[in-house]
Amino acid sequence: MAGTPRGKQPSLTQLRAFAAVAEHLHFRDAAAAIGMSQPALSGAVSALEDTLGVQLLERTTRKVLLSPAGERLAVRATTVLRAVGALMEEAEAVRAPFTGVLRLGVIPTVAPYLLPTVLRLVNDTYPDLDLQVHEEQTASLLEGLTGGRLDLLLLALPLGLPGLTQFPLFDEDFVLVTPDGHPLGDRSDISPETLRGLPLLLLDEGHCLRGQALDICREAGRGDQTTVTTTAAGLSTLVQLVAGGLGVTLLPRTAVAVEAGRGGLRIASFAEPTPTRRIALAMRMGAARQGEFAEFAGALRESLRPLPVRIVR
């Protein structure tokens, strides 16, 4: 192919078409993904090749492959398209705050207990906001935020990832959930050191609450060598296992009303200093909607005051 014609630049349509083909490696699937006809998509990619003066694809009768140049330029094309998306997002935010889509990621140990408050706030205060909720574990949420799939996260600190702005919301205590008849049941002055000898039930790997529970145990002098033989995918299952006599578990205070209201359980509180966790909103540093998200965090703090938490700023 000849060199790039002077003054000629690729269009966004051409870049979107190429990025879709690079992702799907199939013209029909790529065309369906971005809502173009297959001939139009093929023409856009060919036009991009002419504009850039390089061959991006290797076309065969059965499949599509990226050329070496295509592999390199696909990354650049994706970066450009994300930058254009950020430009449009910023323009929308300036034009009309609290409108359009807000993709909120929430960890599973927060979602059932805080979402009613979040949804009520959005419905009452920001009725033009199109809130889309994604419940995922912390690692997946952080990947989604940094990659642009999500806009704002509701999760527990610390995050251990640079490039994020955090809006702390509240601290909440952990409580010990025991079966009926347990000697610690209903006590309000237990020491964290008590955890050393208890059969502790935990969430599966990947839940930040598991790591927080293990941190509490380590601070109490319970070594890492302690074997945990039974785990669960969610807090509801954990408390059922406790009610069945398989052990005890730790719950954040906001989960108690929902998860521990059934029979067969007792709640014990720790003496000061009580083990706690901090919940926050997080966004990409320098996000276009930073002012909007900061205002949302302030409104959410006020809405959360009736819960058994300590609001922080």
C-alpha atoms as one frame of an Amber mdcrd trajectory, in Angstrom:
protein
   0.000   0.000   0.000   1.086   3.588  -0.577   1.967   5.929   2.258  -0.703
   7.860   4.110  -2.146  10.622   1.902  -1.157  14.064   3.192  -3.894  15.712
   5.227  -6.171  12.678   5.252  -7.218  11.340   8.675  -9.293   8.352   9.806
 -12.898   8.863  10.801 -14.464   7.620  14.026 -16.651   5.299  11.970 -13.559
   3.700  10.465 -11.906   3.332  13.879 -15.055   1.807  15.425 -15.330  -0.658
  12.551 -11.697  -1.706  12.853 -11.856  -1.993  16.658 -14.936  -4.218  16.377
 -13.264  -6.499  13.825 -10.114  -6.630  15.972 -12.213  -7.719  18.953 -14.418
 -10.292  17.202 -12.153 -11.382  14.318 -15.336 -11.936  12.347 -17.020  -9.428
  10.030 -20.597 -10.545  10.681 -20.204 -10.552  14.478 -18.367  -7.232  14.434
 -21.048  -5.620  12.265 -23.803  -6.852  14.594 -21.924  -5.596  17.653 -21.802
  -1.987  16.432 -25.021  -1.931  14.417 -23.512  -1.638  10.929 -24.186  -3.656
   7.832 -21.436  -6.076   6.935 -20.623  -4.373   3.592 -20.452  -0.969   5.301
 -18.143  -2.316   7.988 -15.863  -3.984   5.451 -15.742  -0.767   3.434 -14.906
   1.285   6.533 -11.981  -0.988   7.421 -10.679  -0.893   3.835 -10.945   2.888
   3.847  -8.985   3.006   7.105  -6.254   0.858   5.571  -6.076   3.254   2.629
  -5.986   6.263   4.942  -3.212   4.835   7.135  -1.303   3.261   4.285  -0.926
  -0.101   6.068  -2.634  -3.480   5.887  -4.541  -4.080   9.125  -6.188  -7.431
   8.406  -5.313 -10.711   6.752  -8.499 -11.943   5.101  -9.000 -15.614   4.257
 -12.075 -17.504   3.103 -12.705 -18.812   6.627 -11.475 -16.260   9.120 -10.008
 -12.832   9.719  -6.609 -12.284  11.333  -4.877  -9.135  12.486  -1.668  -8.301
  10.669   1.321  -7.303  12.842   0.477  -3.669  12.113  -3.181  -4.370  12.924
  -2.287  -5.785  16.344  -0.373  -2.631  17.237  -2.896  -0.172  15.835  -5.905
  -1.935  17.380  -4.646  -0.837  20.806  -4.311   2.737  19.573  -7.757   2.697
  18.010  -9.316   1.521  21.275  -7.512   4.280  23.175  -8.795   6.920  20.754
 -12.367   5.645  20.984 -12.242   5.653  24.794 -10.933   9.222  24.737 -13.789
  10.257  22.455 -16.233   8.527  24.804 -14.770  10.476  27.736 -15.141  13.692
  25.724 -18.819  12.978  25.083 -19.338  12.048  28.733 -17.771  15.306  29.897
 -19.891  17.314  27.495 -23.011  15.562  28.752 -22.033  16.139  32.373 -21.437
  19.848  31.783 -24.667  20.158  29.850 -26.891  18.427  32.388 -25.518  16.949
  35.651 -27.295  13.906  37.068 -28.696  12.844  33.722 -27.751   9.984  31.448
 -26.315   6.655  32.540 -24.501   6.025  35.825 -22.950   2.543  35.955 -22.552
   1.754  39.658 -20.562  -1.277  40.804 -21.308  -2.715  44.252 -19.681  -5.549
  46.209 -21.985  -8.424  47.313 -21.469  -7.771  51.037 -22.813  -4.224  50.601
 -25.423  -4.472  47.838 -28.394  -6.045  49.715 -28.060  -3.688  52.671 -27.288
  -0.305  51.075 -28.974  -0.477  47.679 -32.449   0.290  49.069 -31.049   3.592
  50.363 -29.161   4.279  47.119 -32.189   3.552  44.942 -34.472   5.680  47.098
 -31.989   8.584  46.884 -31.769   8.332  43.096 -35.531   8.050  42.637 -36.287
  10.966  44.955 -33.409  13.341  44.200 -32.038  12.409  40.761 -35.032  11.095
  38.791 -33.363  11.792  35.422 -30.353   9.627  36.276 -30.336   6.216  34.561
 -28.762   4.107  37.327 -27.385   0.731  36.234 -26.192  -1.538  39.069 -23.514
  -4.219  38.717 -22.900  -6.530  41.693 -19.418  -8.056  41.456 -16.436  -8.902
  43.627 -13.863  -6.195  44.309 -11.242  -7.269  41.748 -13.806  -7.345  38.941
 -15.216  -3.957  39.960 -11.792  -2.311  39.986 -11.015  -3.763  36.574 -14.336
  -2.465  35.288 -13.710   1.005  36.698 -10.181   1.407  35.339 -11.232  -0.039
  31.982 -14.178   2.345  31.607 -16.931  -0.287  31.917 -18.103   1.209  35.246
 -18.333   4.819  36.437 -18.537   4.608  40.217 -17.963   1.893  42.829 -19.499
   1.281  46.260 -17.126  -0.951  48.186 -14.909  -1.454  51.226 -11.519   0.185
  51.753  -8.584  -0.102  51.339  -8.484  -0.592  47.564  -4.749  -0.942  47.007
  -4.943   0.528  43.504  -3.511   3.905  42.423  -5.287   6.368  40.182  -8.597
   6.375  42.071 -10.408   9.072  44.022 -12.265   7.898  47.125 -15.254   9.406
  48.909 -15.447   7.734  52.359 -19.026   7.268  53.494 -19.095   5.489  56.846
 -17.473   3.077  59.287 -19.402   0.119  60.633 -18.695  -2.442  63.332 -18.402
  -6.169  62.907 -20.471  -8.433  65.152 -20.108 -12.107  65.979 -22.985 -14.355
  64.909 -23.383 -17.536  66.966 -25.960 -20.334  67.127 -28.645 -20.416  69.808
 -27.289 -21.560  73.138 -23.704 -20.492  72.445 -21.996 -19.078  75.560 -21.046
 -15.884  73.696 -24.522 -15.263  72.332 -26.014 -11.817  73.116 -22.894 -10.592
  74.931 -21.809  -6.992  74.309 -18.254  -7.088  75.626 -16.418  -9.927  73.917
 -12.732  -9.520  73.090 -11.378 -10.117  69.574  -8.951 -12.563  71.198 -11.974
 -14.822  71.715 -11.799 -15.599  67.987  -8.602 -17.599  68.494 -10.414 -20.735
  69.536 -13.709 -20.497  67.635 -14.725 -22.494  64.504 -14.928 -19.506  62.166
 -16.921 -19.715  58.911 -15.811 -17.464  56.049 -16.851 -16.362  52.569 -15.159
 -17.867  49.515 -11.897 -16.534  48.121 -12.305 -13.248  46.260 -14.670 -11.560
  48.722 -13.026  -8.599  50.439 -15.008  -9.417  53.597 -13.093 -12.706  53.832
  -9.822 -10.798  53.881 -11.161  -8.351  56.463 -12.287 -11.217  58.702  -8.876
 -12.864  58.430  -7.198  -9.538  59.271  -9.321  -9.290  62.419  -8.317 -12.830
  63.358  -4.625 -12.126  62.787  -4.816  -8.988  64.949  -6.456 -11.120  67.629
  -3.540 -13.554  67.528  -5.229 -16.254  65.474  -2.511 -17.522  63.127  -2.807
 -18.098  59.392  -2.300 -21.788  59.975  -5.843 -22.148  61.323  -7.759 -24.321
  58.856 -11.093 -23.107  57.495 -12.896 -26.154  56.124 -16.310 -24.657  55.327
 -16.901 -21.528  53.218 -19.884 -19.917  51.495 -20.554 -17.736  48.457 -22.769
 -15.276  50.353 -23.641 -14.004  53.815 -27.095 -15.599  53.726 -25.519 -19.041
  53.414 -22.989 -18.254  56.131 -25.627 -17.435  58.719 -27.603 -20.568  57.790
 -24.473 -22.623  58.436 -24.101 -20.885  61.793 -27.747 -21.607  62.654 -27.070
 -25.233  61.780 -24.320 -25.405  64.374 -21.295 -25.590  62.040 -19.527 -22.621
  63.613 -19.641 -18.841  64.060 -19.088 -15.973  61.642 -18.497 -12.226  61.451
 -21.109  -9.895  59.963 -20.948  -6.166  59.249 -23.533  -4.354  61.347 -25.558
  -3.223  58.285 -26.184  -6.871  57.366 -27.604  -7.927  60.733 -31.218  -6.840
  60.205 -31.446  -8.687  56.871 -29.344 -11.776  57.532 -29.711 -12.489  61.240
 -33.412 -11.862  61.755 -34.274 -15.546  61.348 -34.353 -17.959  64.267 -31.499
 -20.009  65.612 -28.989 -17.162  65.836 -27.550 -14.836  68.435 -25.565 -11.604
  67.960 -22.579 -10.706  70.140 -20.829  -7.328  70.059 -17.148  -6.652  70.607
 -15.710  -4.462  73.336 -13.823  -1.315  72.314 -11.843  -0.978  70.141 -14.380
  -2.726  67.928 -13.294  -4.328  64.639 -14.680  -2.176  61.814 -14.704  -1.695
  58.066 -14.956   1.527  56.035 -17.284   1.815  53.027 -16.641   4.371  50.299
 -17.472   5.455  46.782 -14.567   5.315  44.326 -14.082   6.775  40.851 -11.262
   7.219  38.362  -9.025  10.132  39.328  -9.861  13.141  37.174 -13.120  11.656
  35.898 -15.286  14.045  33.921 -18.106  13.762  36.444 -15.976  14.258  39.577
 -18.000  17.204  40.874 -21.238  15.326  40.261 -19.950  12.205  42.042 -18.711
  14.258  45.020 -22.175  15.779  45.378 -23.733  12.335  45.099 -21.431  11.057
  47.864 -22.492  13.892  50.161 -26.177  13.219  49.536 -25.670   9.498  50.100
 -23.939  10.108  53.440 -26.976  11.999  54.672 -29.315   9.276  53.441 -27.303
   6.604  55.292 -27.529   8.258  58.717 -30.495   6.121  59.912 -28.396   2.947
  59.459 -26.221   1.545  62.296 -23.063   3.238  60.983 -20.749   6.158  61.804
 -20.739   8.703  58.957 -17.278   9.941  57.920 -16.147  12.709  55.583
